């Protein structure tokens, strides 16, 4: 099953009815444009003091160069005192967060999902679902790429475009082969059902992409060698796992049109290896951008200021948390009845091969031959 089918499961479980636009208001308040660093006032006060001291020093120097002032009562001269400039206190470099790429990316995501809704209502077609829903990730990342992007942002953008472009192309090709997804017939048959589907699709796109979109708001931080290398490495592993899993299942289904369940290759060590790959690659994008999501604070900053400086990182953390909740809930049958439907289809309790597969194969995280149950 693809991420798109999980969205369907969320919809049929009435998850979308509990979601309102207030979520976007909270997110907007959380990452409101922060053109001025919280320590800006401290820094500017020190700068003003420094400038004033320099001005006084220059005036004193000018007085020293002027003729000596004779004191009344003697021939001694009055020499102006020299005042050394006030030194700027050591404070972290001010980082300016520009949320323009964030809003551009999310705007593109919403626009493409809105277009998908219009096409669904007008034509009833299923072919465009994954092309627009998943393709929105690639379009948003590419067209919202800042002109002055550093290595970290460019790498994150390339990762998102590579993942979304590959997955959207594969799912679109598959949709062209089958033309119609029976699981969505009832949902997309009504305007309200189509709206719910595309609303959840847009929500999925916005929340999942947070590690990347928030990372593009900081053009000054290029990441660290450790997080850049580790993040890109995790993305590569996850991308390969997801791609291989999708390919293996596609080939298996083509070779077994009778409807047998797939338990070969990566599917022999995980019931949902494609979801595992998806989680790993987005965790990699999170690690890649993590250092740029924390604002610097003074050494003697209050604990509240320190906590507040981590808000972007915490918001980005909603991405893997959201996906894990989505995937694990689906796999365990807590969100929908998809697990029960699969058990009925393949004969859990009656087919010994399938029953053993379900009882011994991990749901998402592969066992890699270490033993143990799911």
C-alpha positions in Angstrom: 0.0 0.0 0.0 1.2 3.5 -0.8 1.1 6.7 1.3 -1.9 7.6 -0.8 -3.9 4.6 0.4 -3.0 5.6 3.9 -4.6 8.9 3.3 -7.7 7.1 2.1 -7.7 5.2 5.4 -7.4 8.3 7.4 -10.4 9.7 5.5 -12.6 6.7 5.9 -11.8 6.7 9.6 -13.3 10.3 9.7 -10.0 11.7 10.8 -10.4 14.7 8.5 -13.6 15.8 10.2 -11.7 16.6 13.4 -9.2 18.8 11.6 -9.9 22.5 11.2 -8.0 25.4 9.8 -7.1 26.3 13.3 -4.2 23.9 12.9 -2.8 26.2 10.2 -3.3 29.2 12.4 -1.3 27.6 15.2 1.5 26.7 12.8 1.5 30.2 11.4 1.8 31.7 14.8 4.6 29.2 15.6 6.7 30.2 12.7 5.6 33.8 12.2 8.1 35.9 10.3 11.0 36.5 12.6 13.0 39.2 10.9 14.4 40.3 14.2 16.3 38.0 16.5 15.0 37.8 20.1 18.4 39.2 21.3 18.2 42.1 18.8 17.5 44.7 21.4 20.4 43.6 23.5 22.8 43.7 20.6 21.5 47.1 19.3 21.9 48.7 22.8 25.5 47.6 22.9 26.1 48.9 19.4 24.6 52.3 20.3 26.8 52.5 23.4 29.8 51.7 21.3 29.0 54.3 18.8 28.4 56.9 21.4 31.7 56.1 23.1 33.5 56.4 19.9 31.9 59.8 19.2 32.9 61.1 22.6 36.5 59.9 22.1 36.7 61.7 18.7 35.5 64.9 20.3 38.1 64.6 23.0 40.8 64.0 20.5 39.7 67.1 18.7 40.0 69.1 21.9 43.5 67.7 22.4 44.5 69.1 19.0 43.1 72.6 19.8 45.2 75.2 21.6 45.6 74.6 25.3 43.2 76.2 27.6 44.9 78.3 30.3 43.4 77.9 33.7 42.6 81.0 35.6 45.2 81.3 38.3 48.2 79.7 36.6 49.9 78.7 33.4 49.0 75.1 33.5 46.9 73.7 30.7 43.8 71.6 30.9 44.2 68.3 29.0 41.0 66.5 27.9 40.7 63.0 29.4 40.7 60.1 27.0 37.8 57.7 27.2 38.2 54.3 25.7 35.2 53.0 23.7 32.8 50.6 25.3 33.5 47.1 23.9 30.6 45.2 22.4 29.7 42.3 24.7 30.0 38.8 23.3 26.6 37.7 22.0 25.6 35.0 19.4 25.5 36.1 15.8 22.0 37.4 14.9 20.2 35.0 12.6 17.4 36.3 10.4 14.8 33.8 9.5 12.9 34.5 6.3 9.7 32.6 6.1 9.0 33.5 2.4 10.1 30.1 1.0 8.0 28.3 3.7 4.8 30.1 2.6 5.6 29.7 -1.1 6.1 26.0 -0.7 2.9 25.5 1.3 1.0 27.8 -1.2 2.0 25.5 -4.1 1.0 22.4 -2.1 -2.4 23.8 -1.4 -2.9 25.1 -4.9 -2.1 21.7 -6.5 -4.3 19.8 -4.1 -7.1 22.3 -4.8 -6.6 21.6 -8.5 -6.8 17.9 -7.8 -10.1 18.5 -6.0 -11.5 20.4 -9.0 -10.5 17.7 -11.5 -12.0 15.0 -9.2 -15.3 16.7 -9.0 -15.4 17.6 -12.7 -14.3 14.3 -14.1 -14.4 11.6 -11.4 -11.0 10.4 -12.6 -8.5 8.6 -10.3 -5.5 8.9 -12.6 -4.3 12.3 -11.4 -4.5 11.6 -7.6 -0.9 10.6 -6.9 0.5 12.8 -9.7 -0.7 15.9 -8.0 -0.8 14.8 -4.4 2.8 13.5 -4.3 4.0 15.7 -7.1 3.2 18.8 -5.0 6.2 18.0 -2.8 8.6 18.2 -5.8 6.9 21.3 -7.3 6.9 23.2 -3.9 10.5 22.4 -3.1 11.8 23.3 -6.6 9.8 26.6 -7.2 10.3 27.8 -3.6 14.1 27.2 -3.6 15.8 30.5 -2.4 18.1 32.1 -4.9 20.9 32.3 -2.3 20.5 28.7 -1.2 23.5 27.2 0.6 24.7 23.6 0.4 22.3 22.3 3.1 19.2 23.9 1.5 20.2 22.8 -2.0 20.8 19.3 -0.8 17.5 19.2 1.0 15.7 20.5 -2.1 17.3 17.9 -4.3 16.4 15.2 -1.9 12.7 16.2 -1.8 12.5 16.6 -5.6 14.2 13.2 -6.2 11.9 11.4 -3.8 8.7 13.0 -4.8 9.5 12.9 -8.5 10.3 9.2 -8.4 7.3 8.3 -6.3 4.8 10.4 -8.2 6.0 9.1 -11.6 5.8 5.5 -10.4 2.3 5.9 -8.9 1.1 7.8 -12.0 2.4 5.0 -14.2 0.6 2.4 -12.1 -2.6 4.5 -12.2 -2.5 4.6 -16.0 -2.3 0.8 -16.0 -5.3 0.2 -13.6 -7.2 3.5 -14.4 -9.4 3.1 -11.3 -8.8 2.6 -7.6 -11.7 0.6 -6.2 -10.9 1.8 -2.7 -11.7 5.4 -3.7 -14.9 4.9 -5.7 -17.2 5.7 -2.8 -15.1 8.4 -1.4 -14.7 10.4 -4.6 -18.3 9.8 -5.7 -19.4 12.9 -3.8 -18.2 16.4 -3.6 -17.8 16.3 0.2 -15.9 13.0 -0.1 -13.5 14.5 -2.7 -13.0 17.6 -0.6 -12.1 15.5 2.4 -9.7 13.4 0.5 -7.8 16.4 -1.0 -7.9 18.2 2.3 -6.1 15.3 4.0 -3.7 15.1 1.1 -2.8 18.8 1.5 -2.4 18.3 5.3 -0.1 15.3 4.7 2.0 17.4 2.2 2.4 20.4 4.6 3.1 18.4 7.8 5.4 15.9 6.2 7.5 18.5 4.4 8.1 20.6 7.6 11.7 19.6 8.1 12.5 20.9 4.6 10.3 23.9 4.4 11.3 25.2 7.8 15.0 24.5 6.9 14.7 26.9 3.9 13.9 29.8 6.2 17.5 30.0 7.5 19.9 31.0 4.7 22.8 31.7 7.0 23.3 28.2 8.5 24.9 25.7 6.1 24.6 22.8 8.5 27.5 20.8 10.0 29.7 18.2 8.4 28.2 15.6 10.8 24.5 16.4 10.2 24.9 17.0 6.5 26.7 13.6 6.0 24.4 11.7 8.3 21.2 13.2 7.0 22.0 12.6 3.3 23.2 9.1 4.1 19.9 8.3 5.9 18.0 9.8 3.0 19.9 7.6 0.5 19.2 4.5 2.5 15.5 5.2 2.9 15.1 6.2 -0.7 16.7 2.9 -1.9 14.6 0.8 0.5 11.4 2.4 -0.6 12.2 2.2 -4.3 13.3 -1.4 -4.1 10.2 -2.4 -2.0 7.8 -0.7 -4.5 9.6 -2.4 -7.4 9.6 -5.8 -5.8 5.9 -5.7 -5.0 5.1 -4.4 -8.5 7.0 -7.2 -10.1 5.4 -9.8 -7.8 1.9 -8.5 -8.6 2.6 -8.7 -12.3 3.8 -12.3 -11.9 1.0 -13.3 -9.6 -2.3 -11.8 -11.0 -4.3 -14.2 -8.8 -4.0 -11.9 -5.8 -1.4 -13.7 -3.7 0.2 -11.6 -0.9 3.8 -10.4 -1.4 6.3 -12.0 0.9 9.5 -11.9 -1.2 12.6 -9.7 -1.0 12.3 -6.8 1.5 8.7 -7.9 2.1 10.0 -11.1 3.8 11.5 -9.1 6.6 8.8 -6.4 7.0 5.1 -6.3 6.2 5.5 -2.6 5.1 9.2 -2.0 4.0 8.1 0.9 1.7 6.8 2.7 4.8 10.0 2.0 6.6 12.0 3.5 3.8 9.7 6.5 3.7 10.3 7.1 7.4 14.0 6.8 7.2 14.4 9.2 4.2 12.3 11.9 5.9 14.2 11.4 9.2 17.3 12.0 7.1 15.9 15.3 5.8 15.1 16.2 9.4 18.6 15.5 10.6 20.1 17.4 7.6 18.1 20.6 8.5 18.1 20.2 12.3 21.0 22.5 13.2 19.5 25.4 11.2 16.2 25.2 13.1 17.7 26.2 16.5 18.2 29.9 17.2 21.4 31.0 19.1 20.8 32.3 22.6 23.1 34.3 25.0 25.1 32.4 27.6 22.9 33.7 30.4 19.6 33.3 28.6 16.6 32.2 30.6 15.3 28.7 30.3 12.2 30.1 28.6 14.3 31.8 25.9 16.2 28.5 25.4 13.0 26.5 25.0 11.6 29.1 22.6 14.7 29.0 20.5 13.9 25.3 19.7 10.4 25.9 18.5 11.2 25.4 14.8 13.0 22.1 15.5 10.0 20.9 17.6 7.6 21.9 14.8 9.7 20.0 12.2 9.6 17.0 14.5 5.9 16.7 13.8 6.7 15.3 10.5 8.2 11.9 11.6 5.8 11.8 14.5 2.8 12.3 12.1 4.1 9.6 9.7 4.8 7.1 12.4 1.3 7.5 13.9 -0.2 7.2 10.4 1.8 4.1 9.4 1.7 2.2 12.7 -2.0 2.9 13.2 -2.7 1.6 9.7 -0.5 -1.5 10.1 -1.9 -2.4 13.5 -5.5 -1.8 12.4 -6.1 1.0 15.0 -7.1 3.6 12.4 -9.2 1.6 9.8 -10.2 -1.9 9.1 -7.6 -2.4 6.3 -5.8 -5.0 8.4 -9.0 -7.0 8.9 -9.8 -6.7 5.2 -6.3 -8.1 4.3 -6.6 -10.9 6.8 -10.0 -11.9 5.3 -8.7 -11.7 1.8 -5.6 -13.8 2.3 -6.9 -16.2 5.0 -5.5 -15.4 8.4 -6.2 -18.4 10.6 -6.9 -20.6 7.6 -3.9 -20.2 5.4 -0.9 -21.4 7.4 1.7 -19.6 5.2 -0.1 -16.2 5.5 -0.9 -16.8 9.2 2.8 -17.5 10.0 3.9 -14.4 7.9 1.6 -12.1 9.9 2.6 -13.6 13.3 6.3 -13.6 12.8 7.1 -10.7 10.4 7.6 -7.2 11.9 5.0 -4.6 10.9 7.3 -1.8 9.7 10.9 -1.9 11.1 12.7 -5.0 9.5 14.1 -7.7 11.8 17.2 -8.2 9.6 17.5 -11.8 10.7 17.8 -11.0 14.4 14.8 -13.2 15.4 11.7 -12.3 17.4 8.1 -11.6 16.4 6.4 -8.6 14.9 
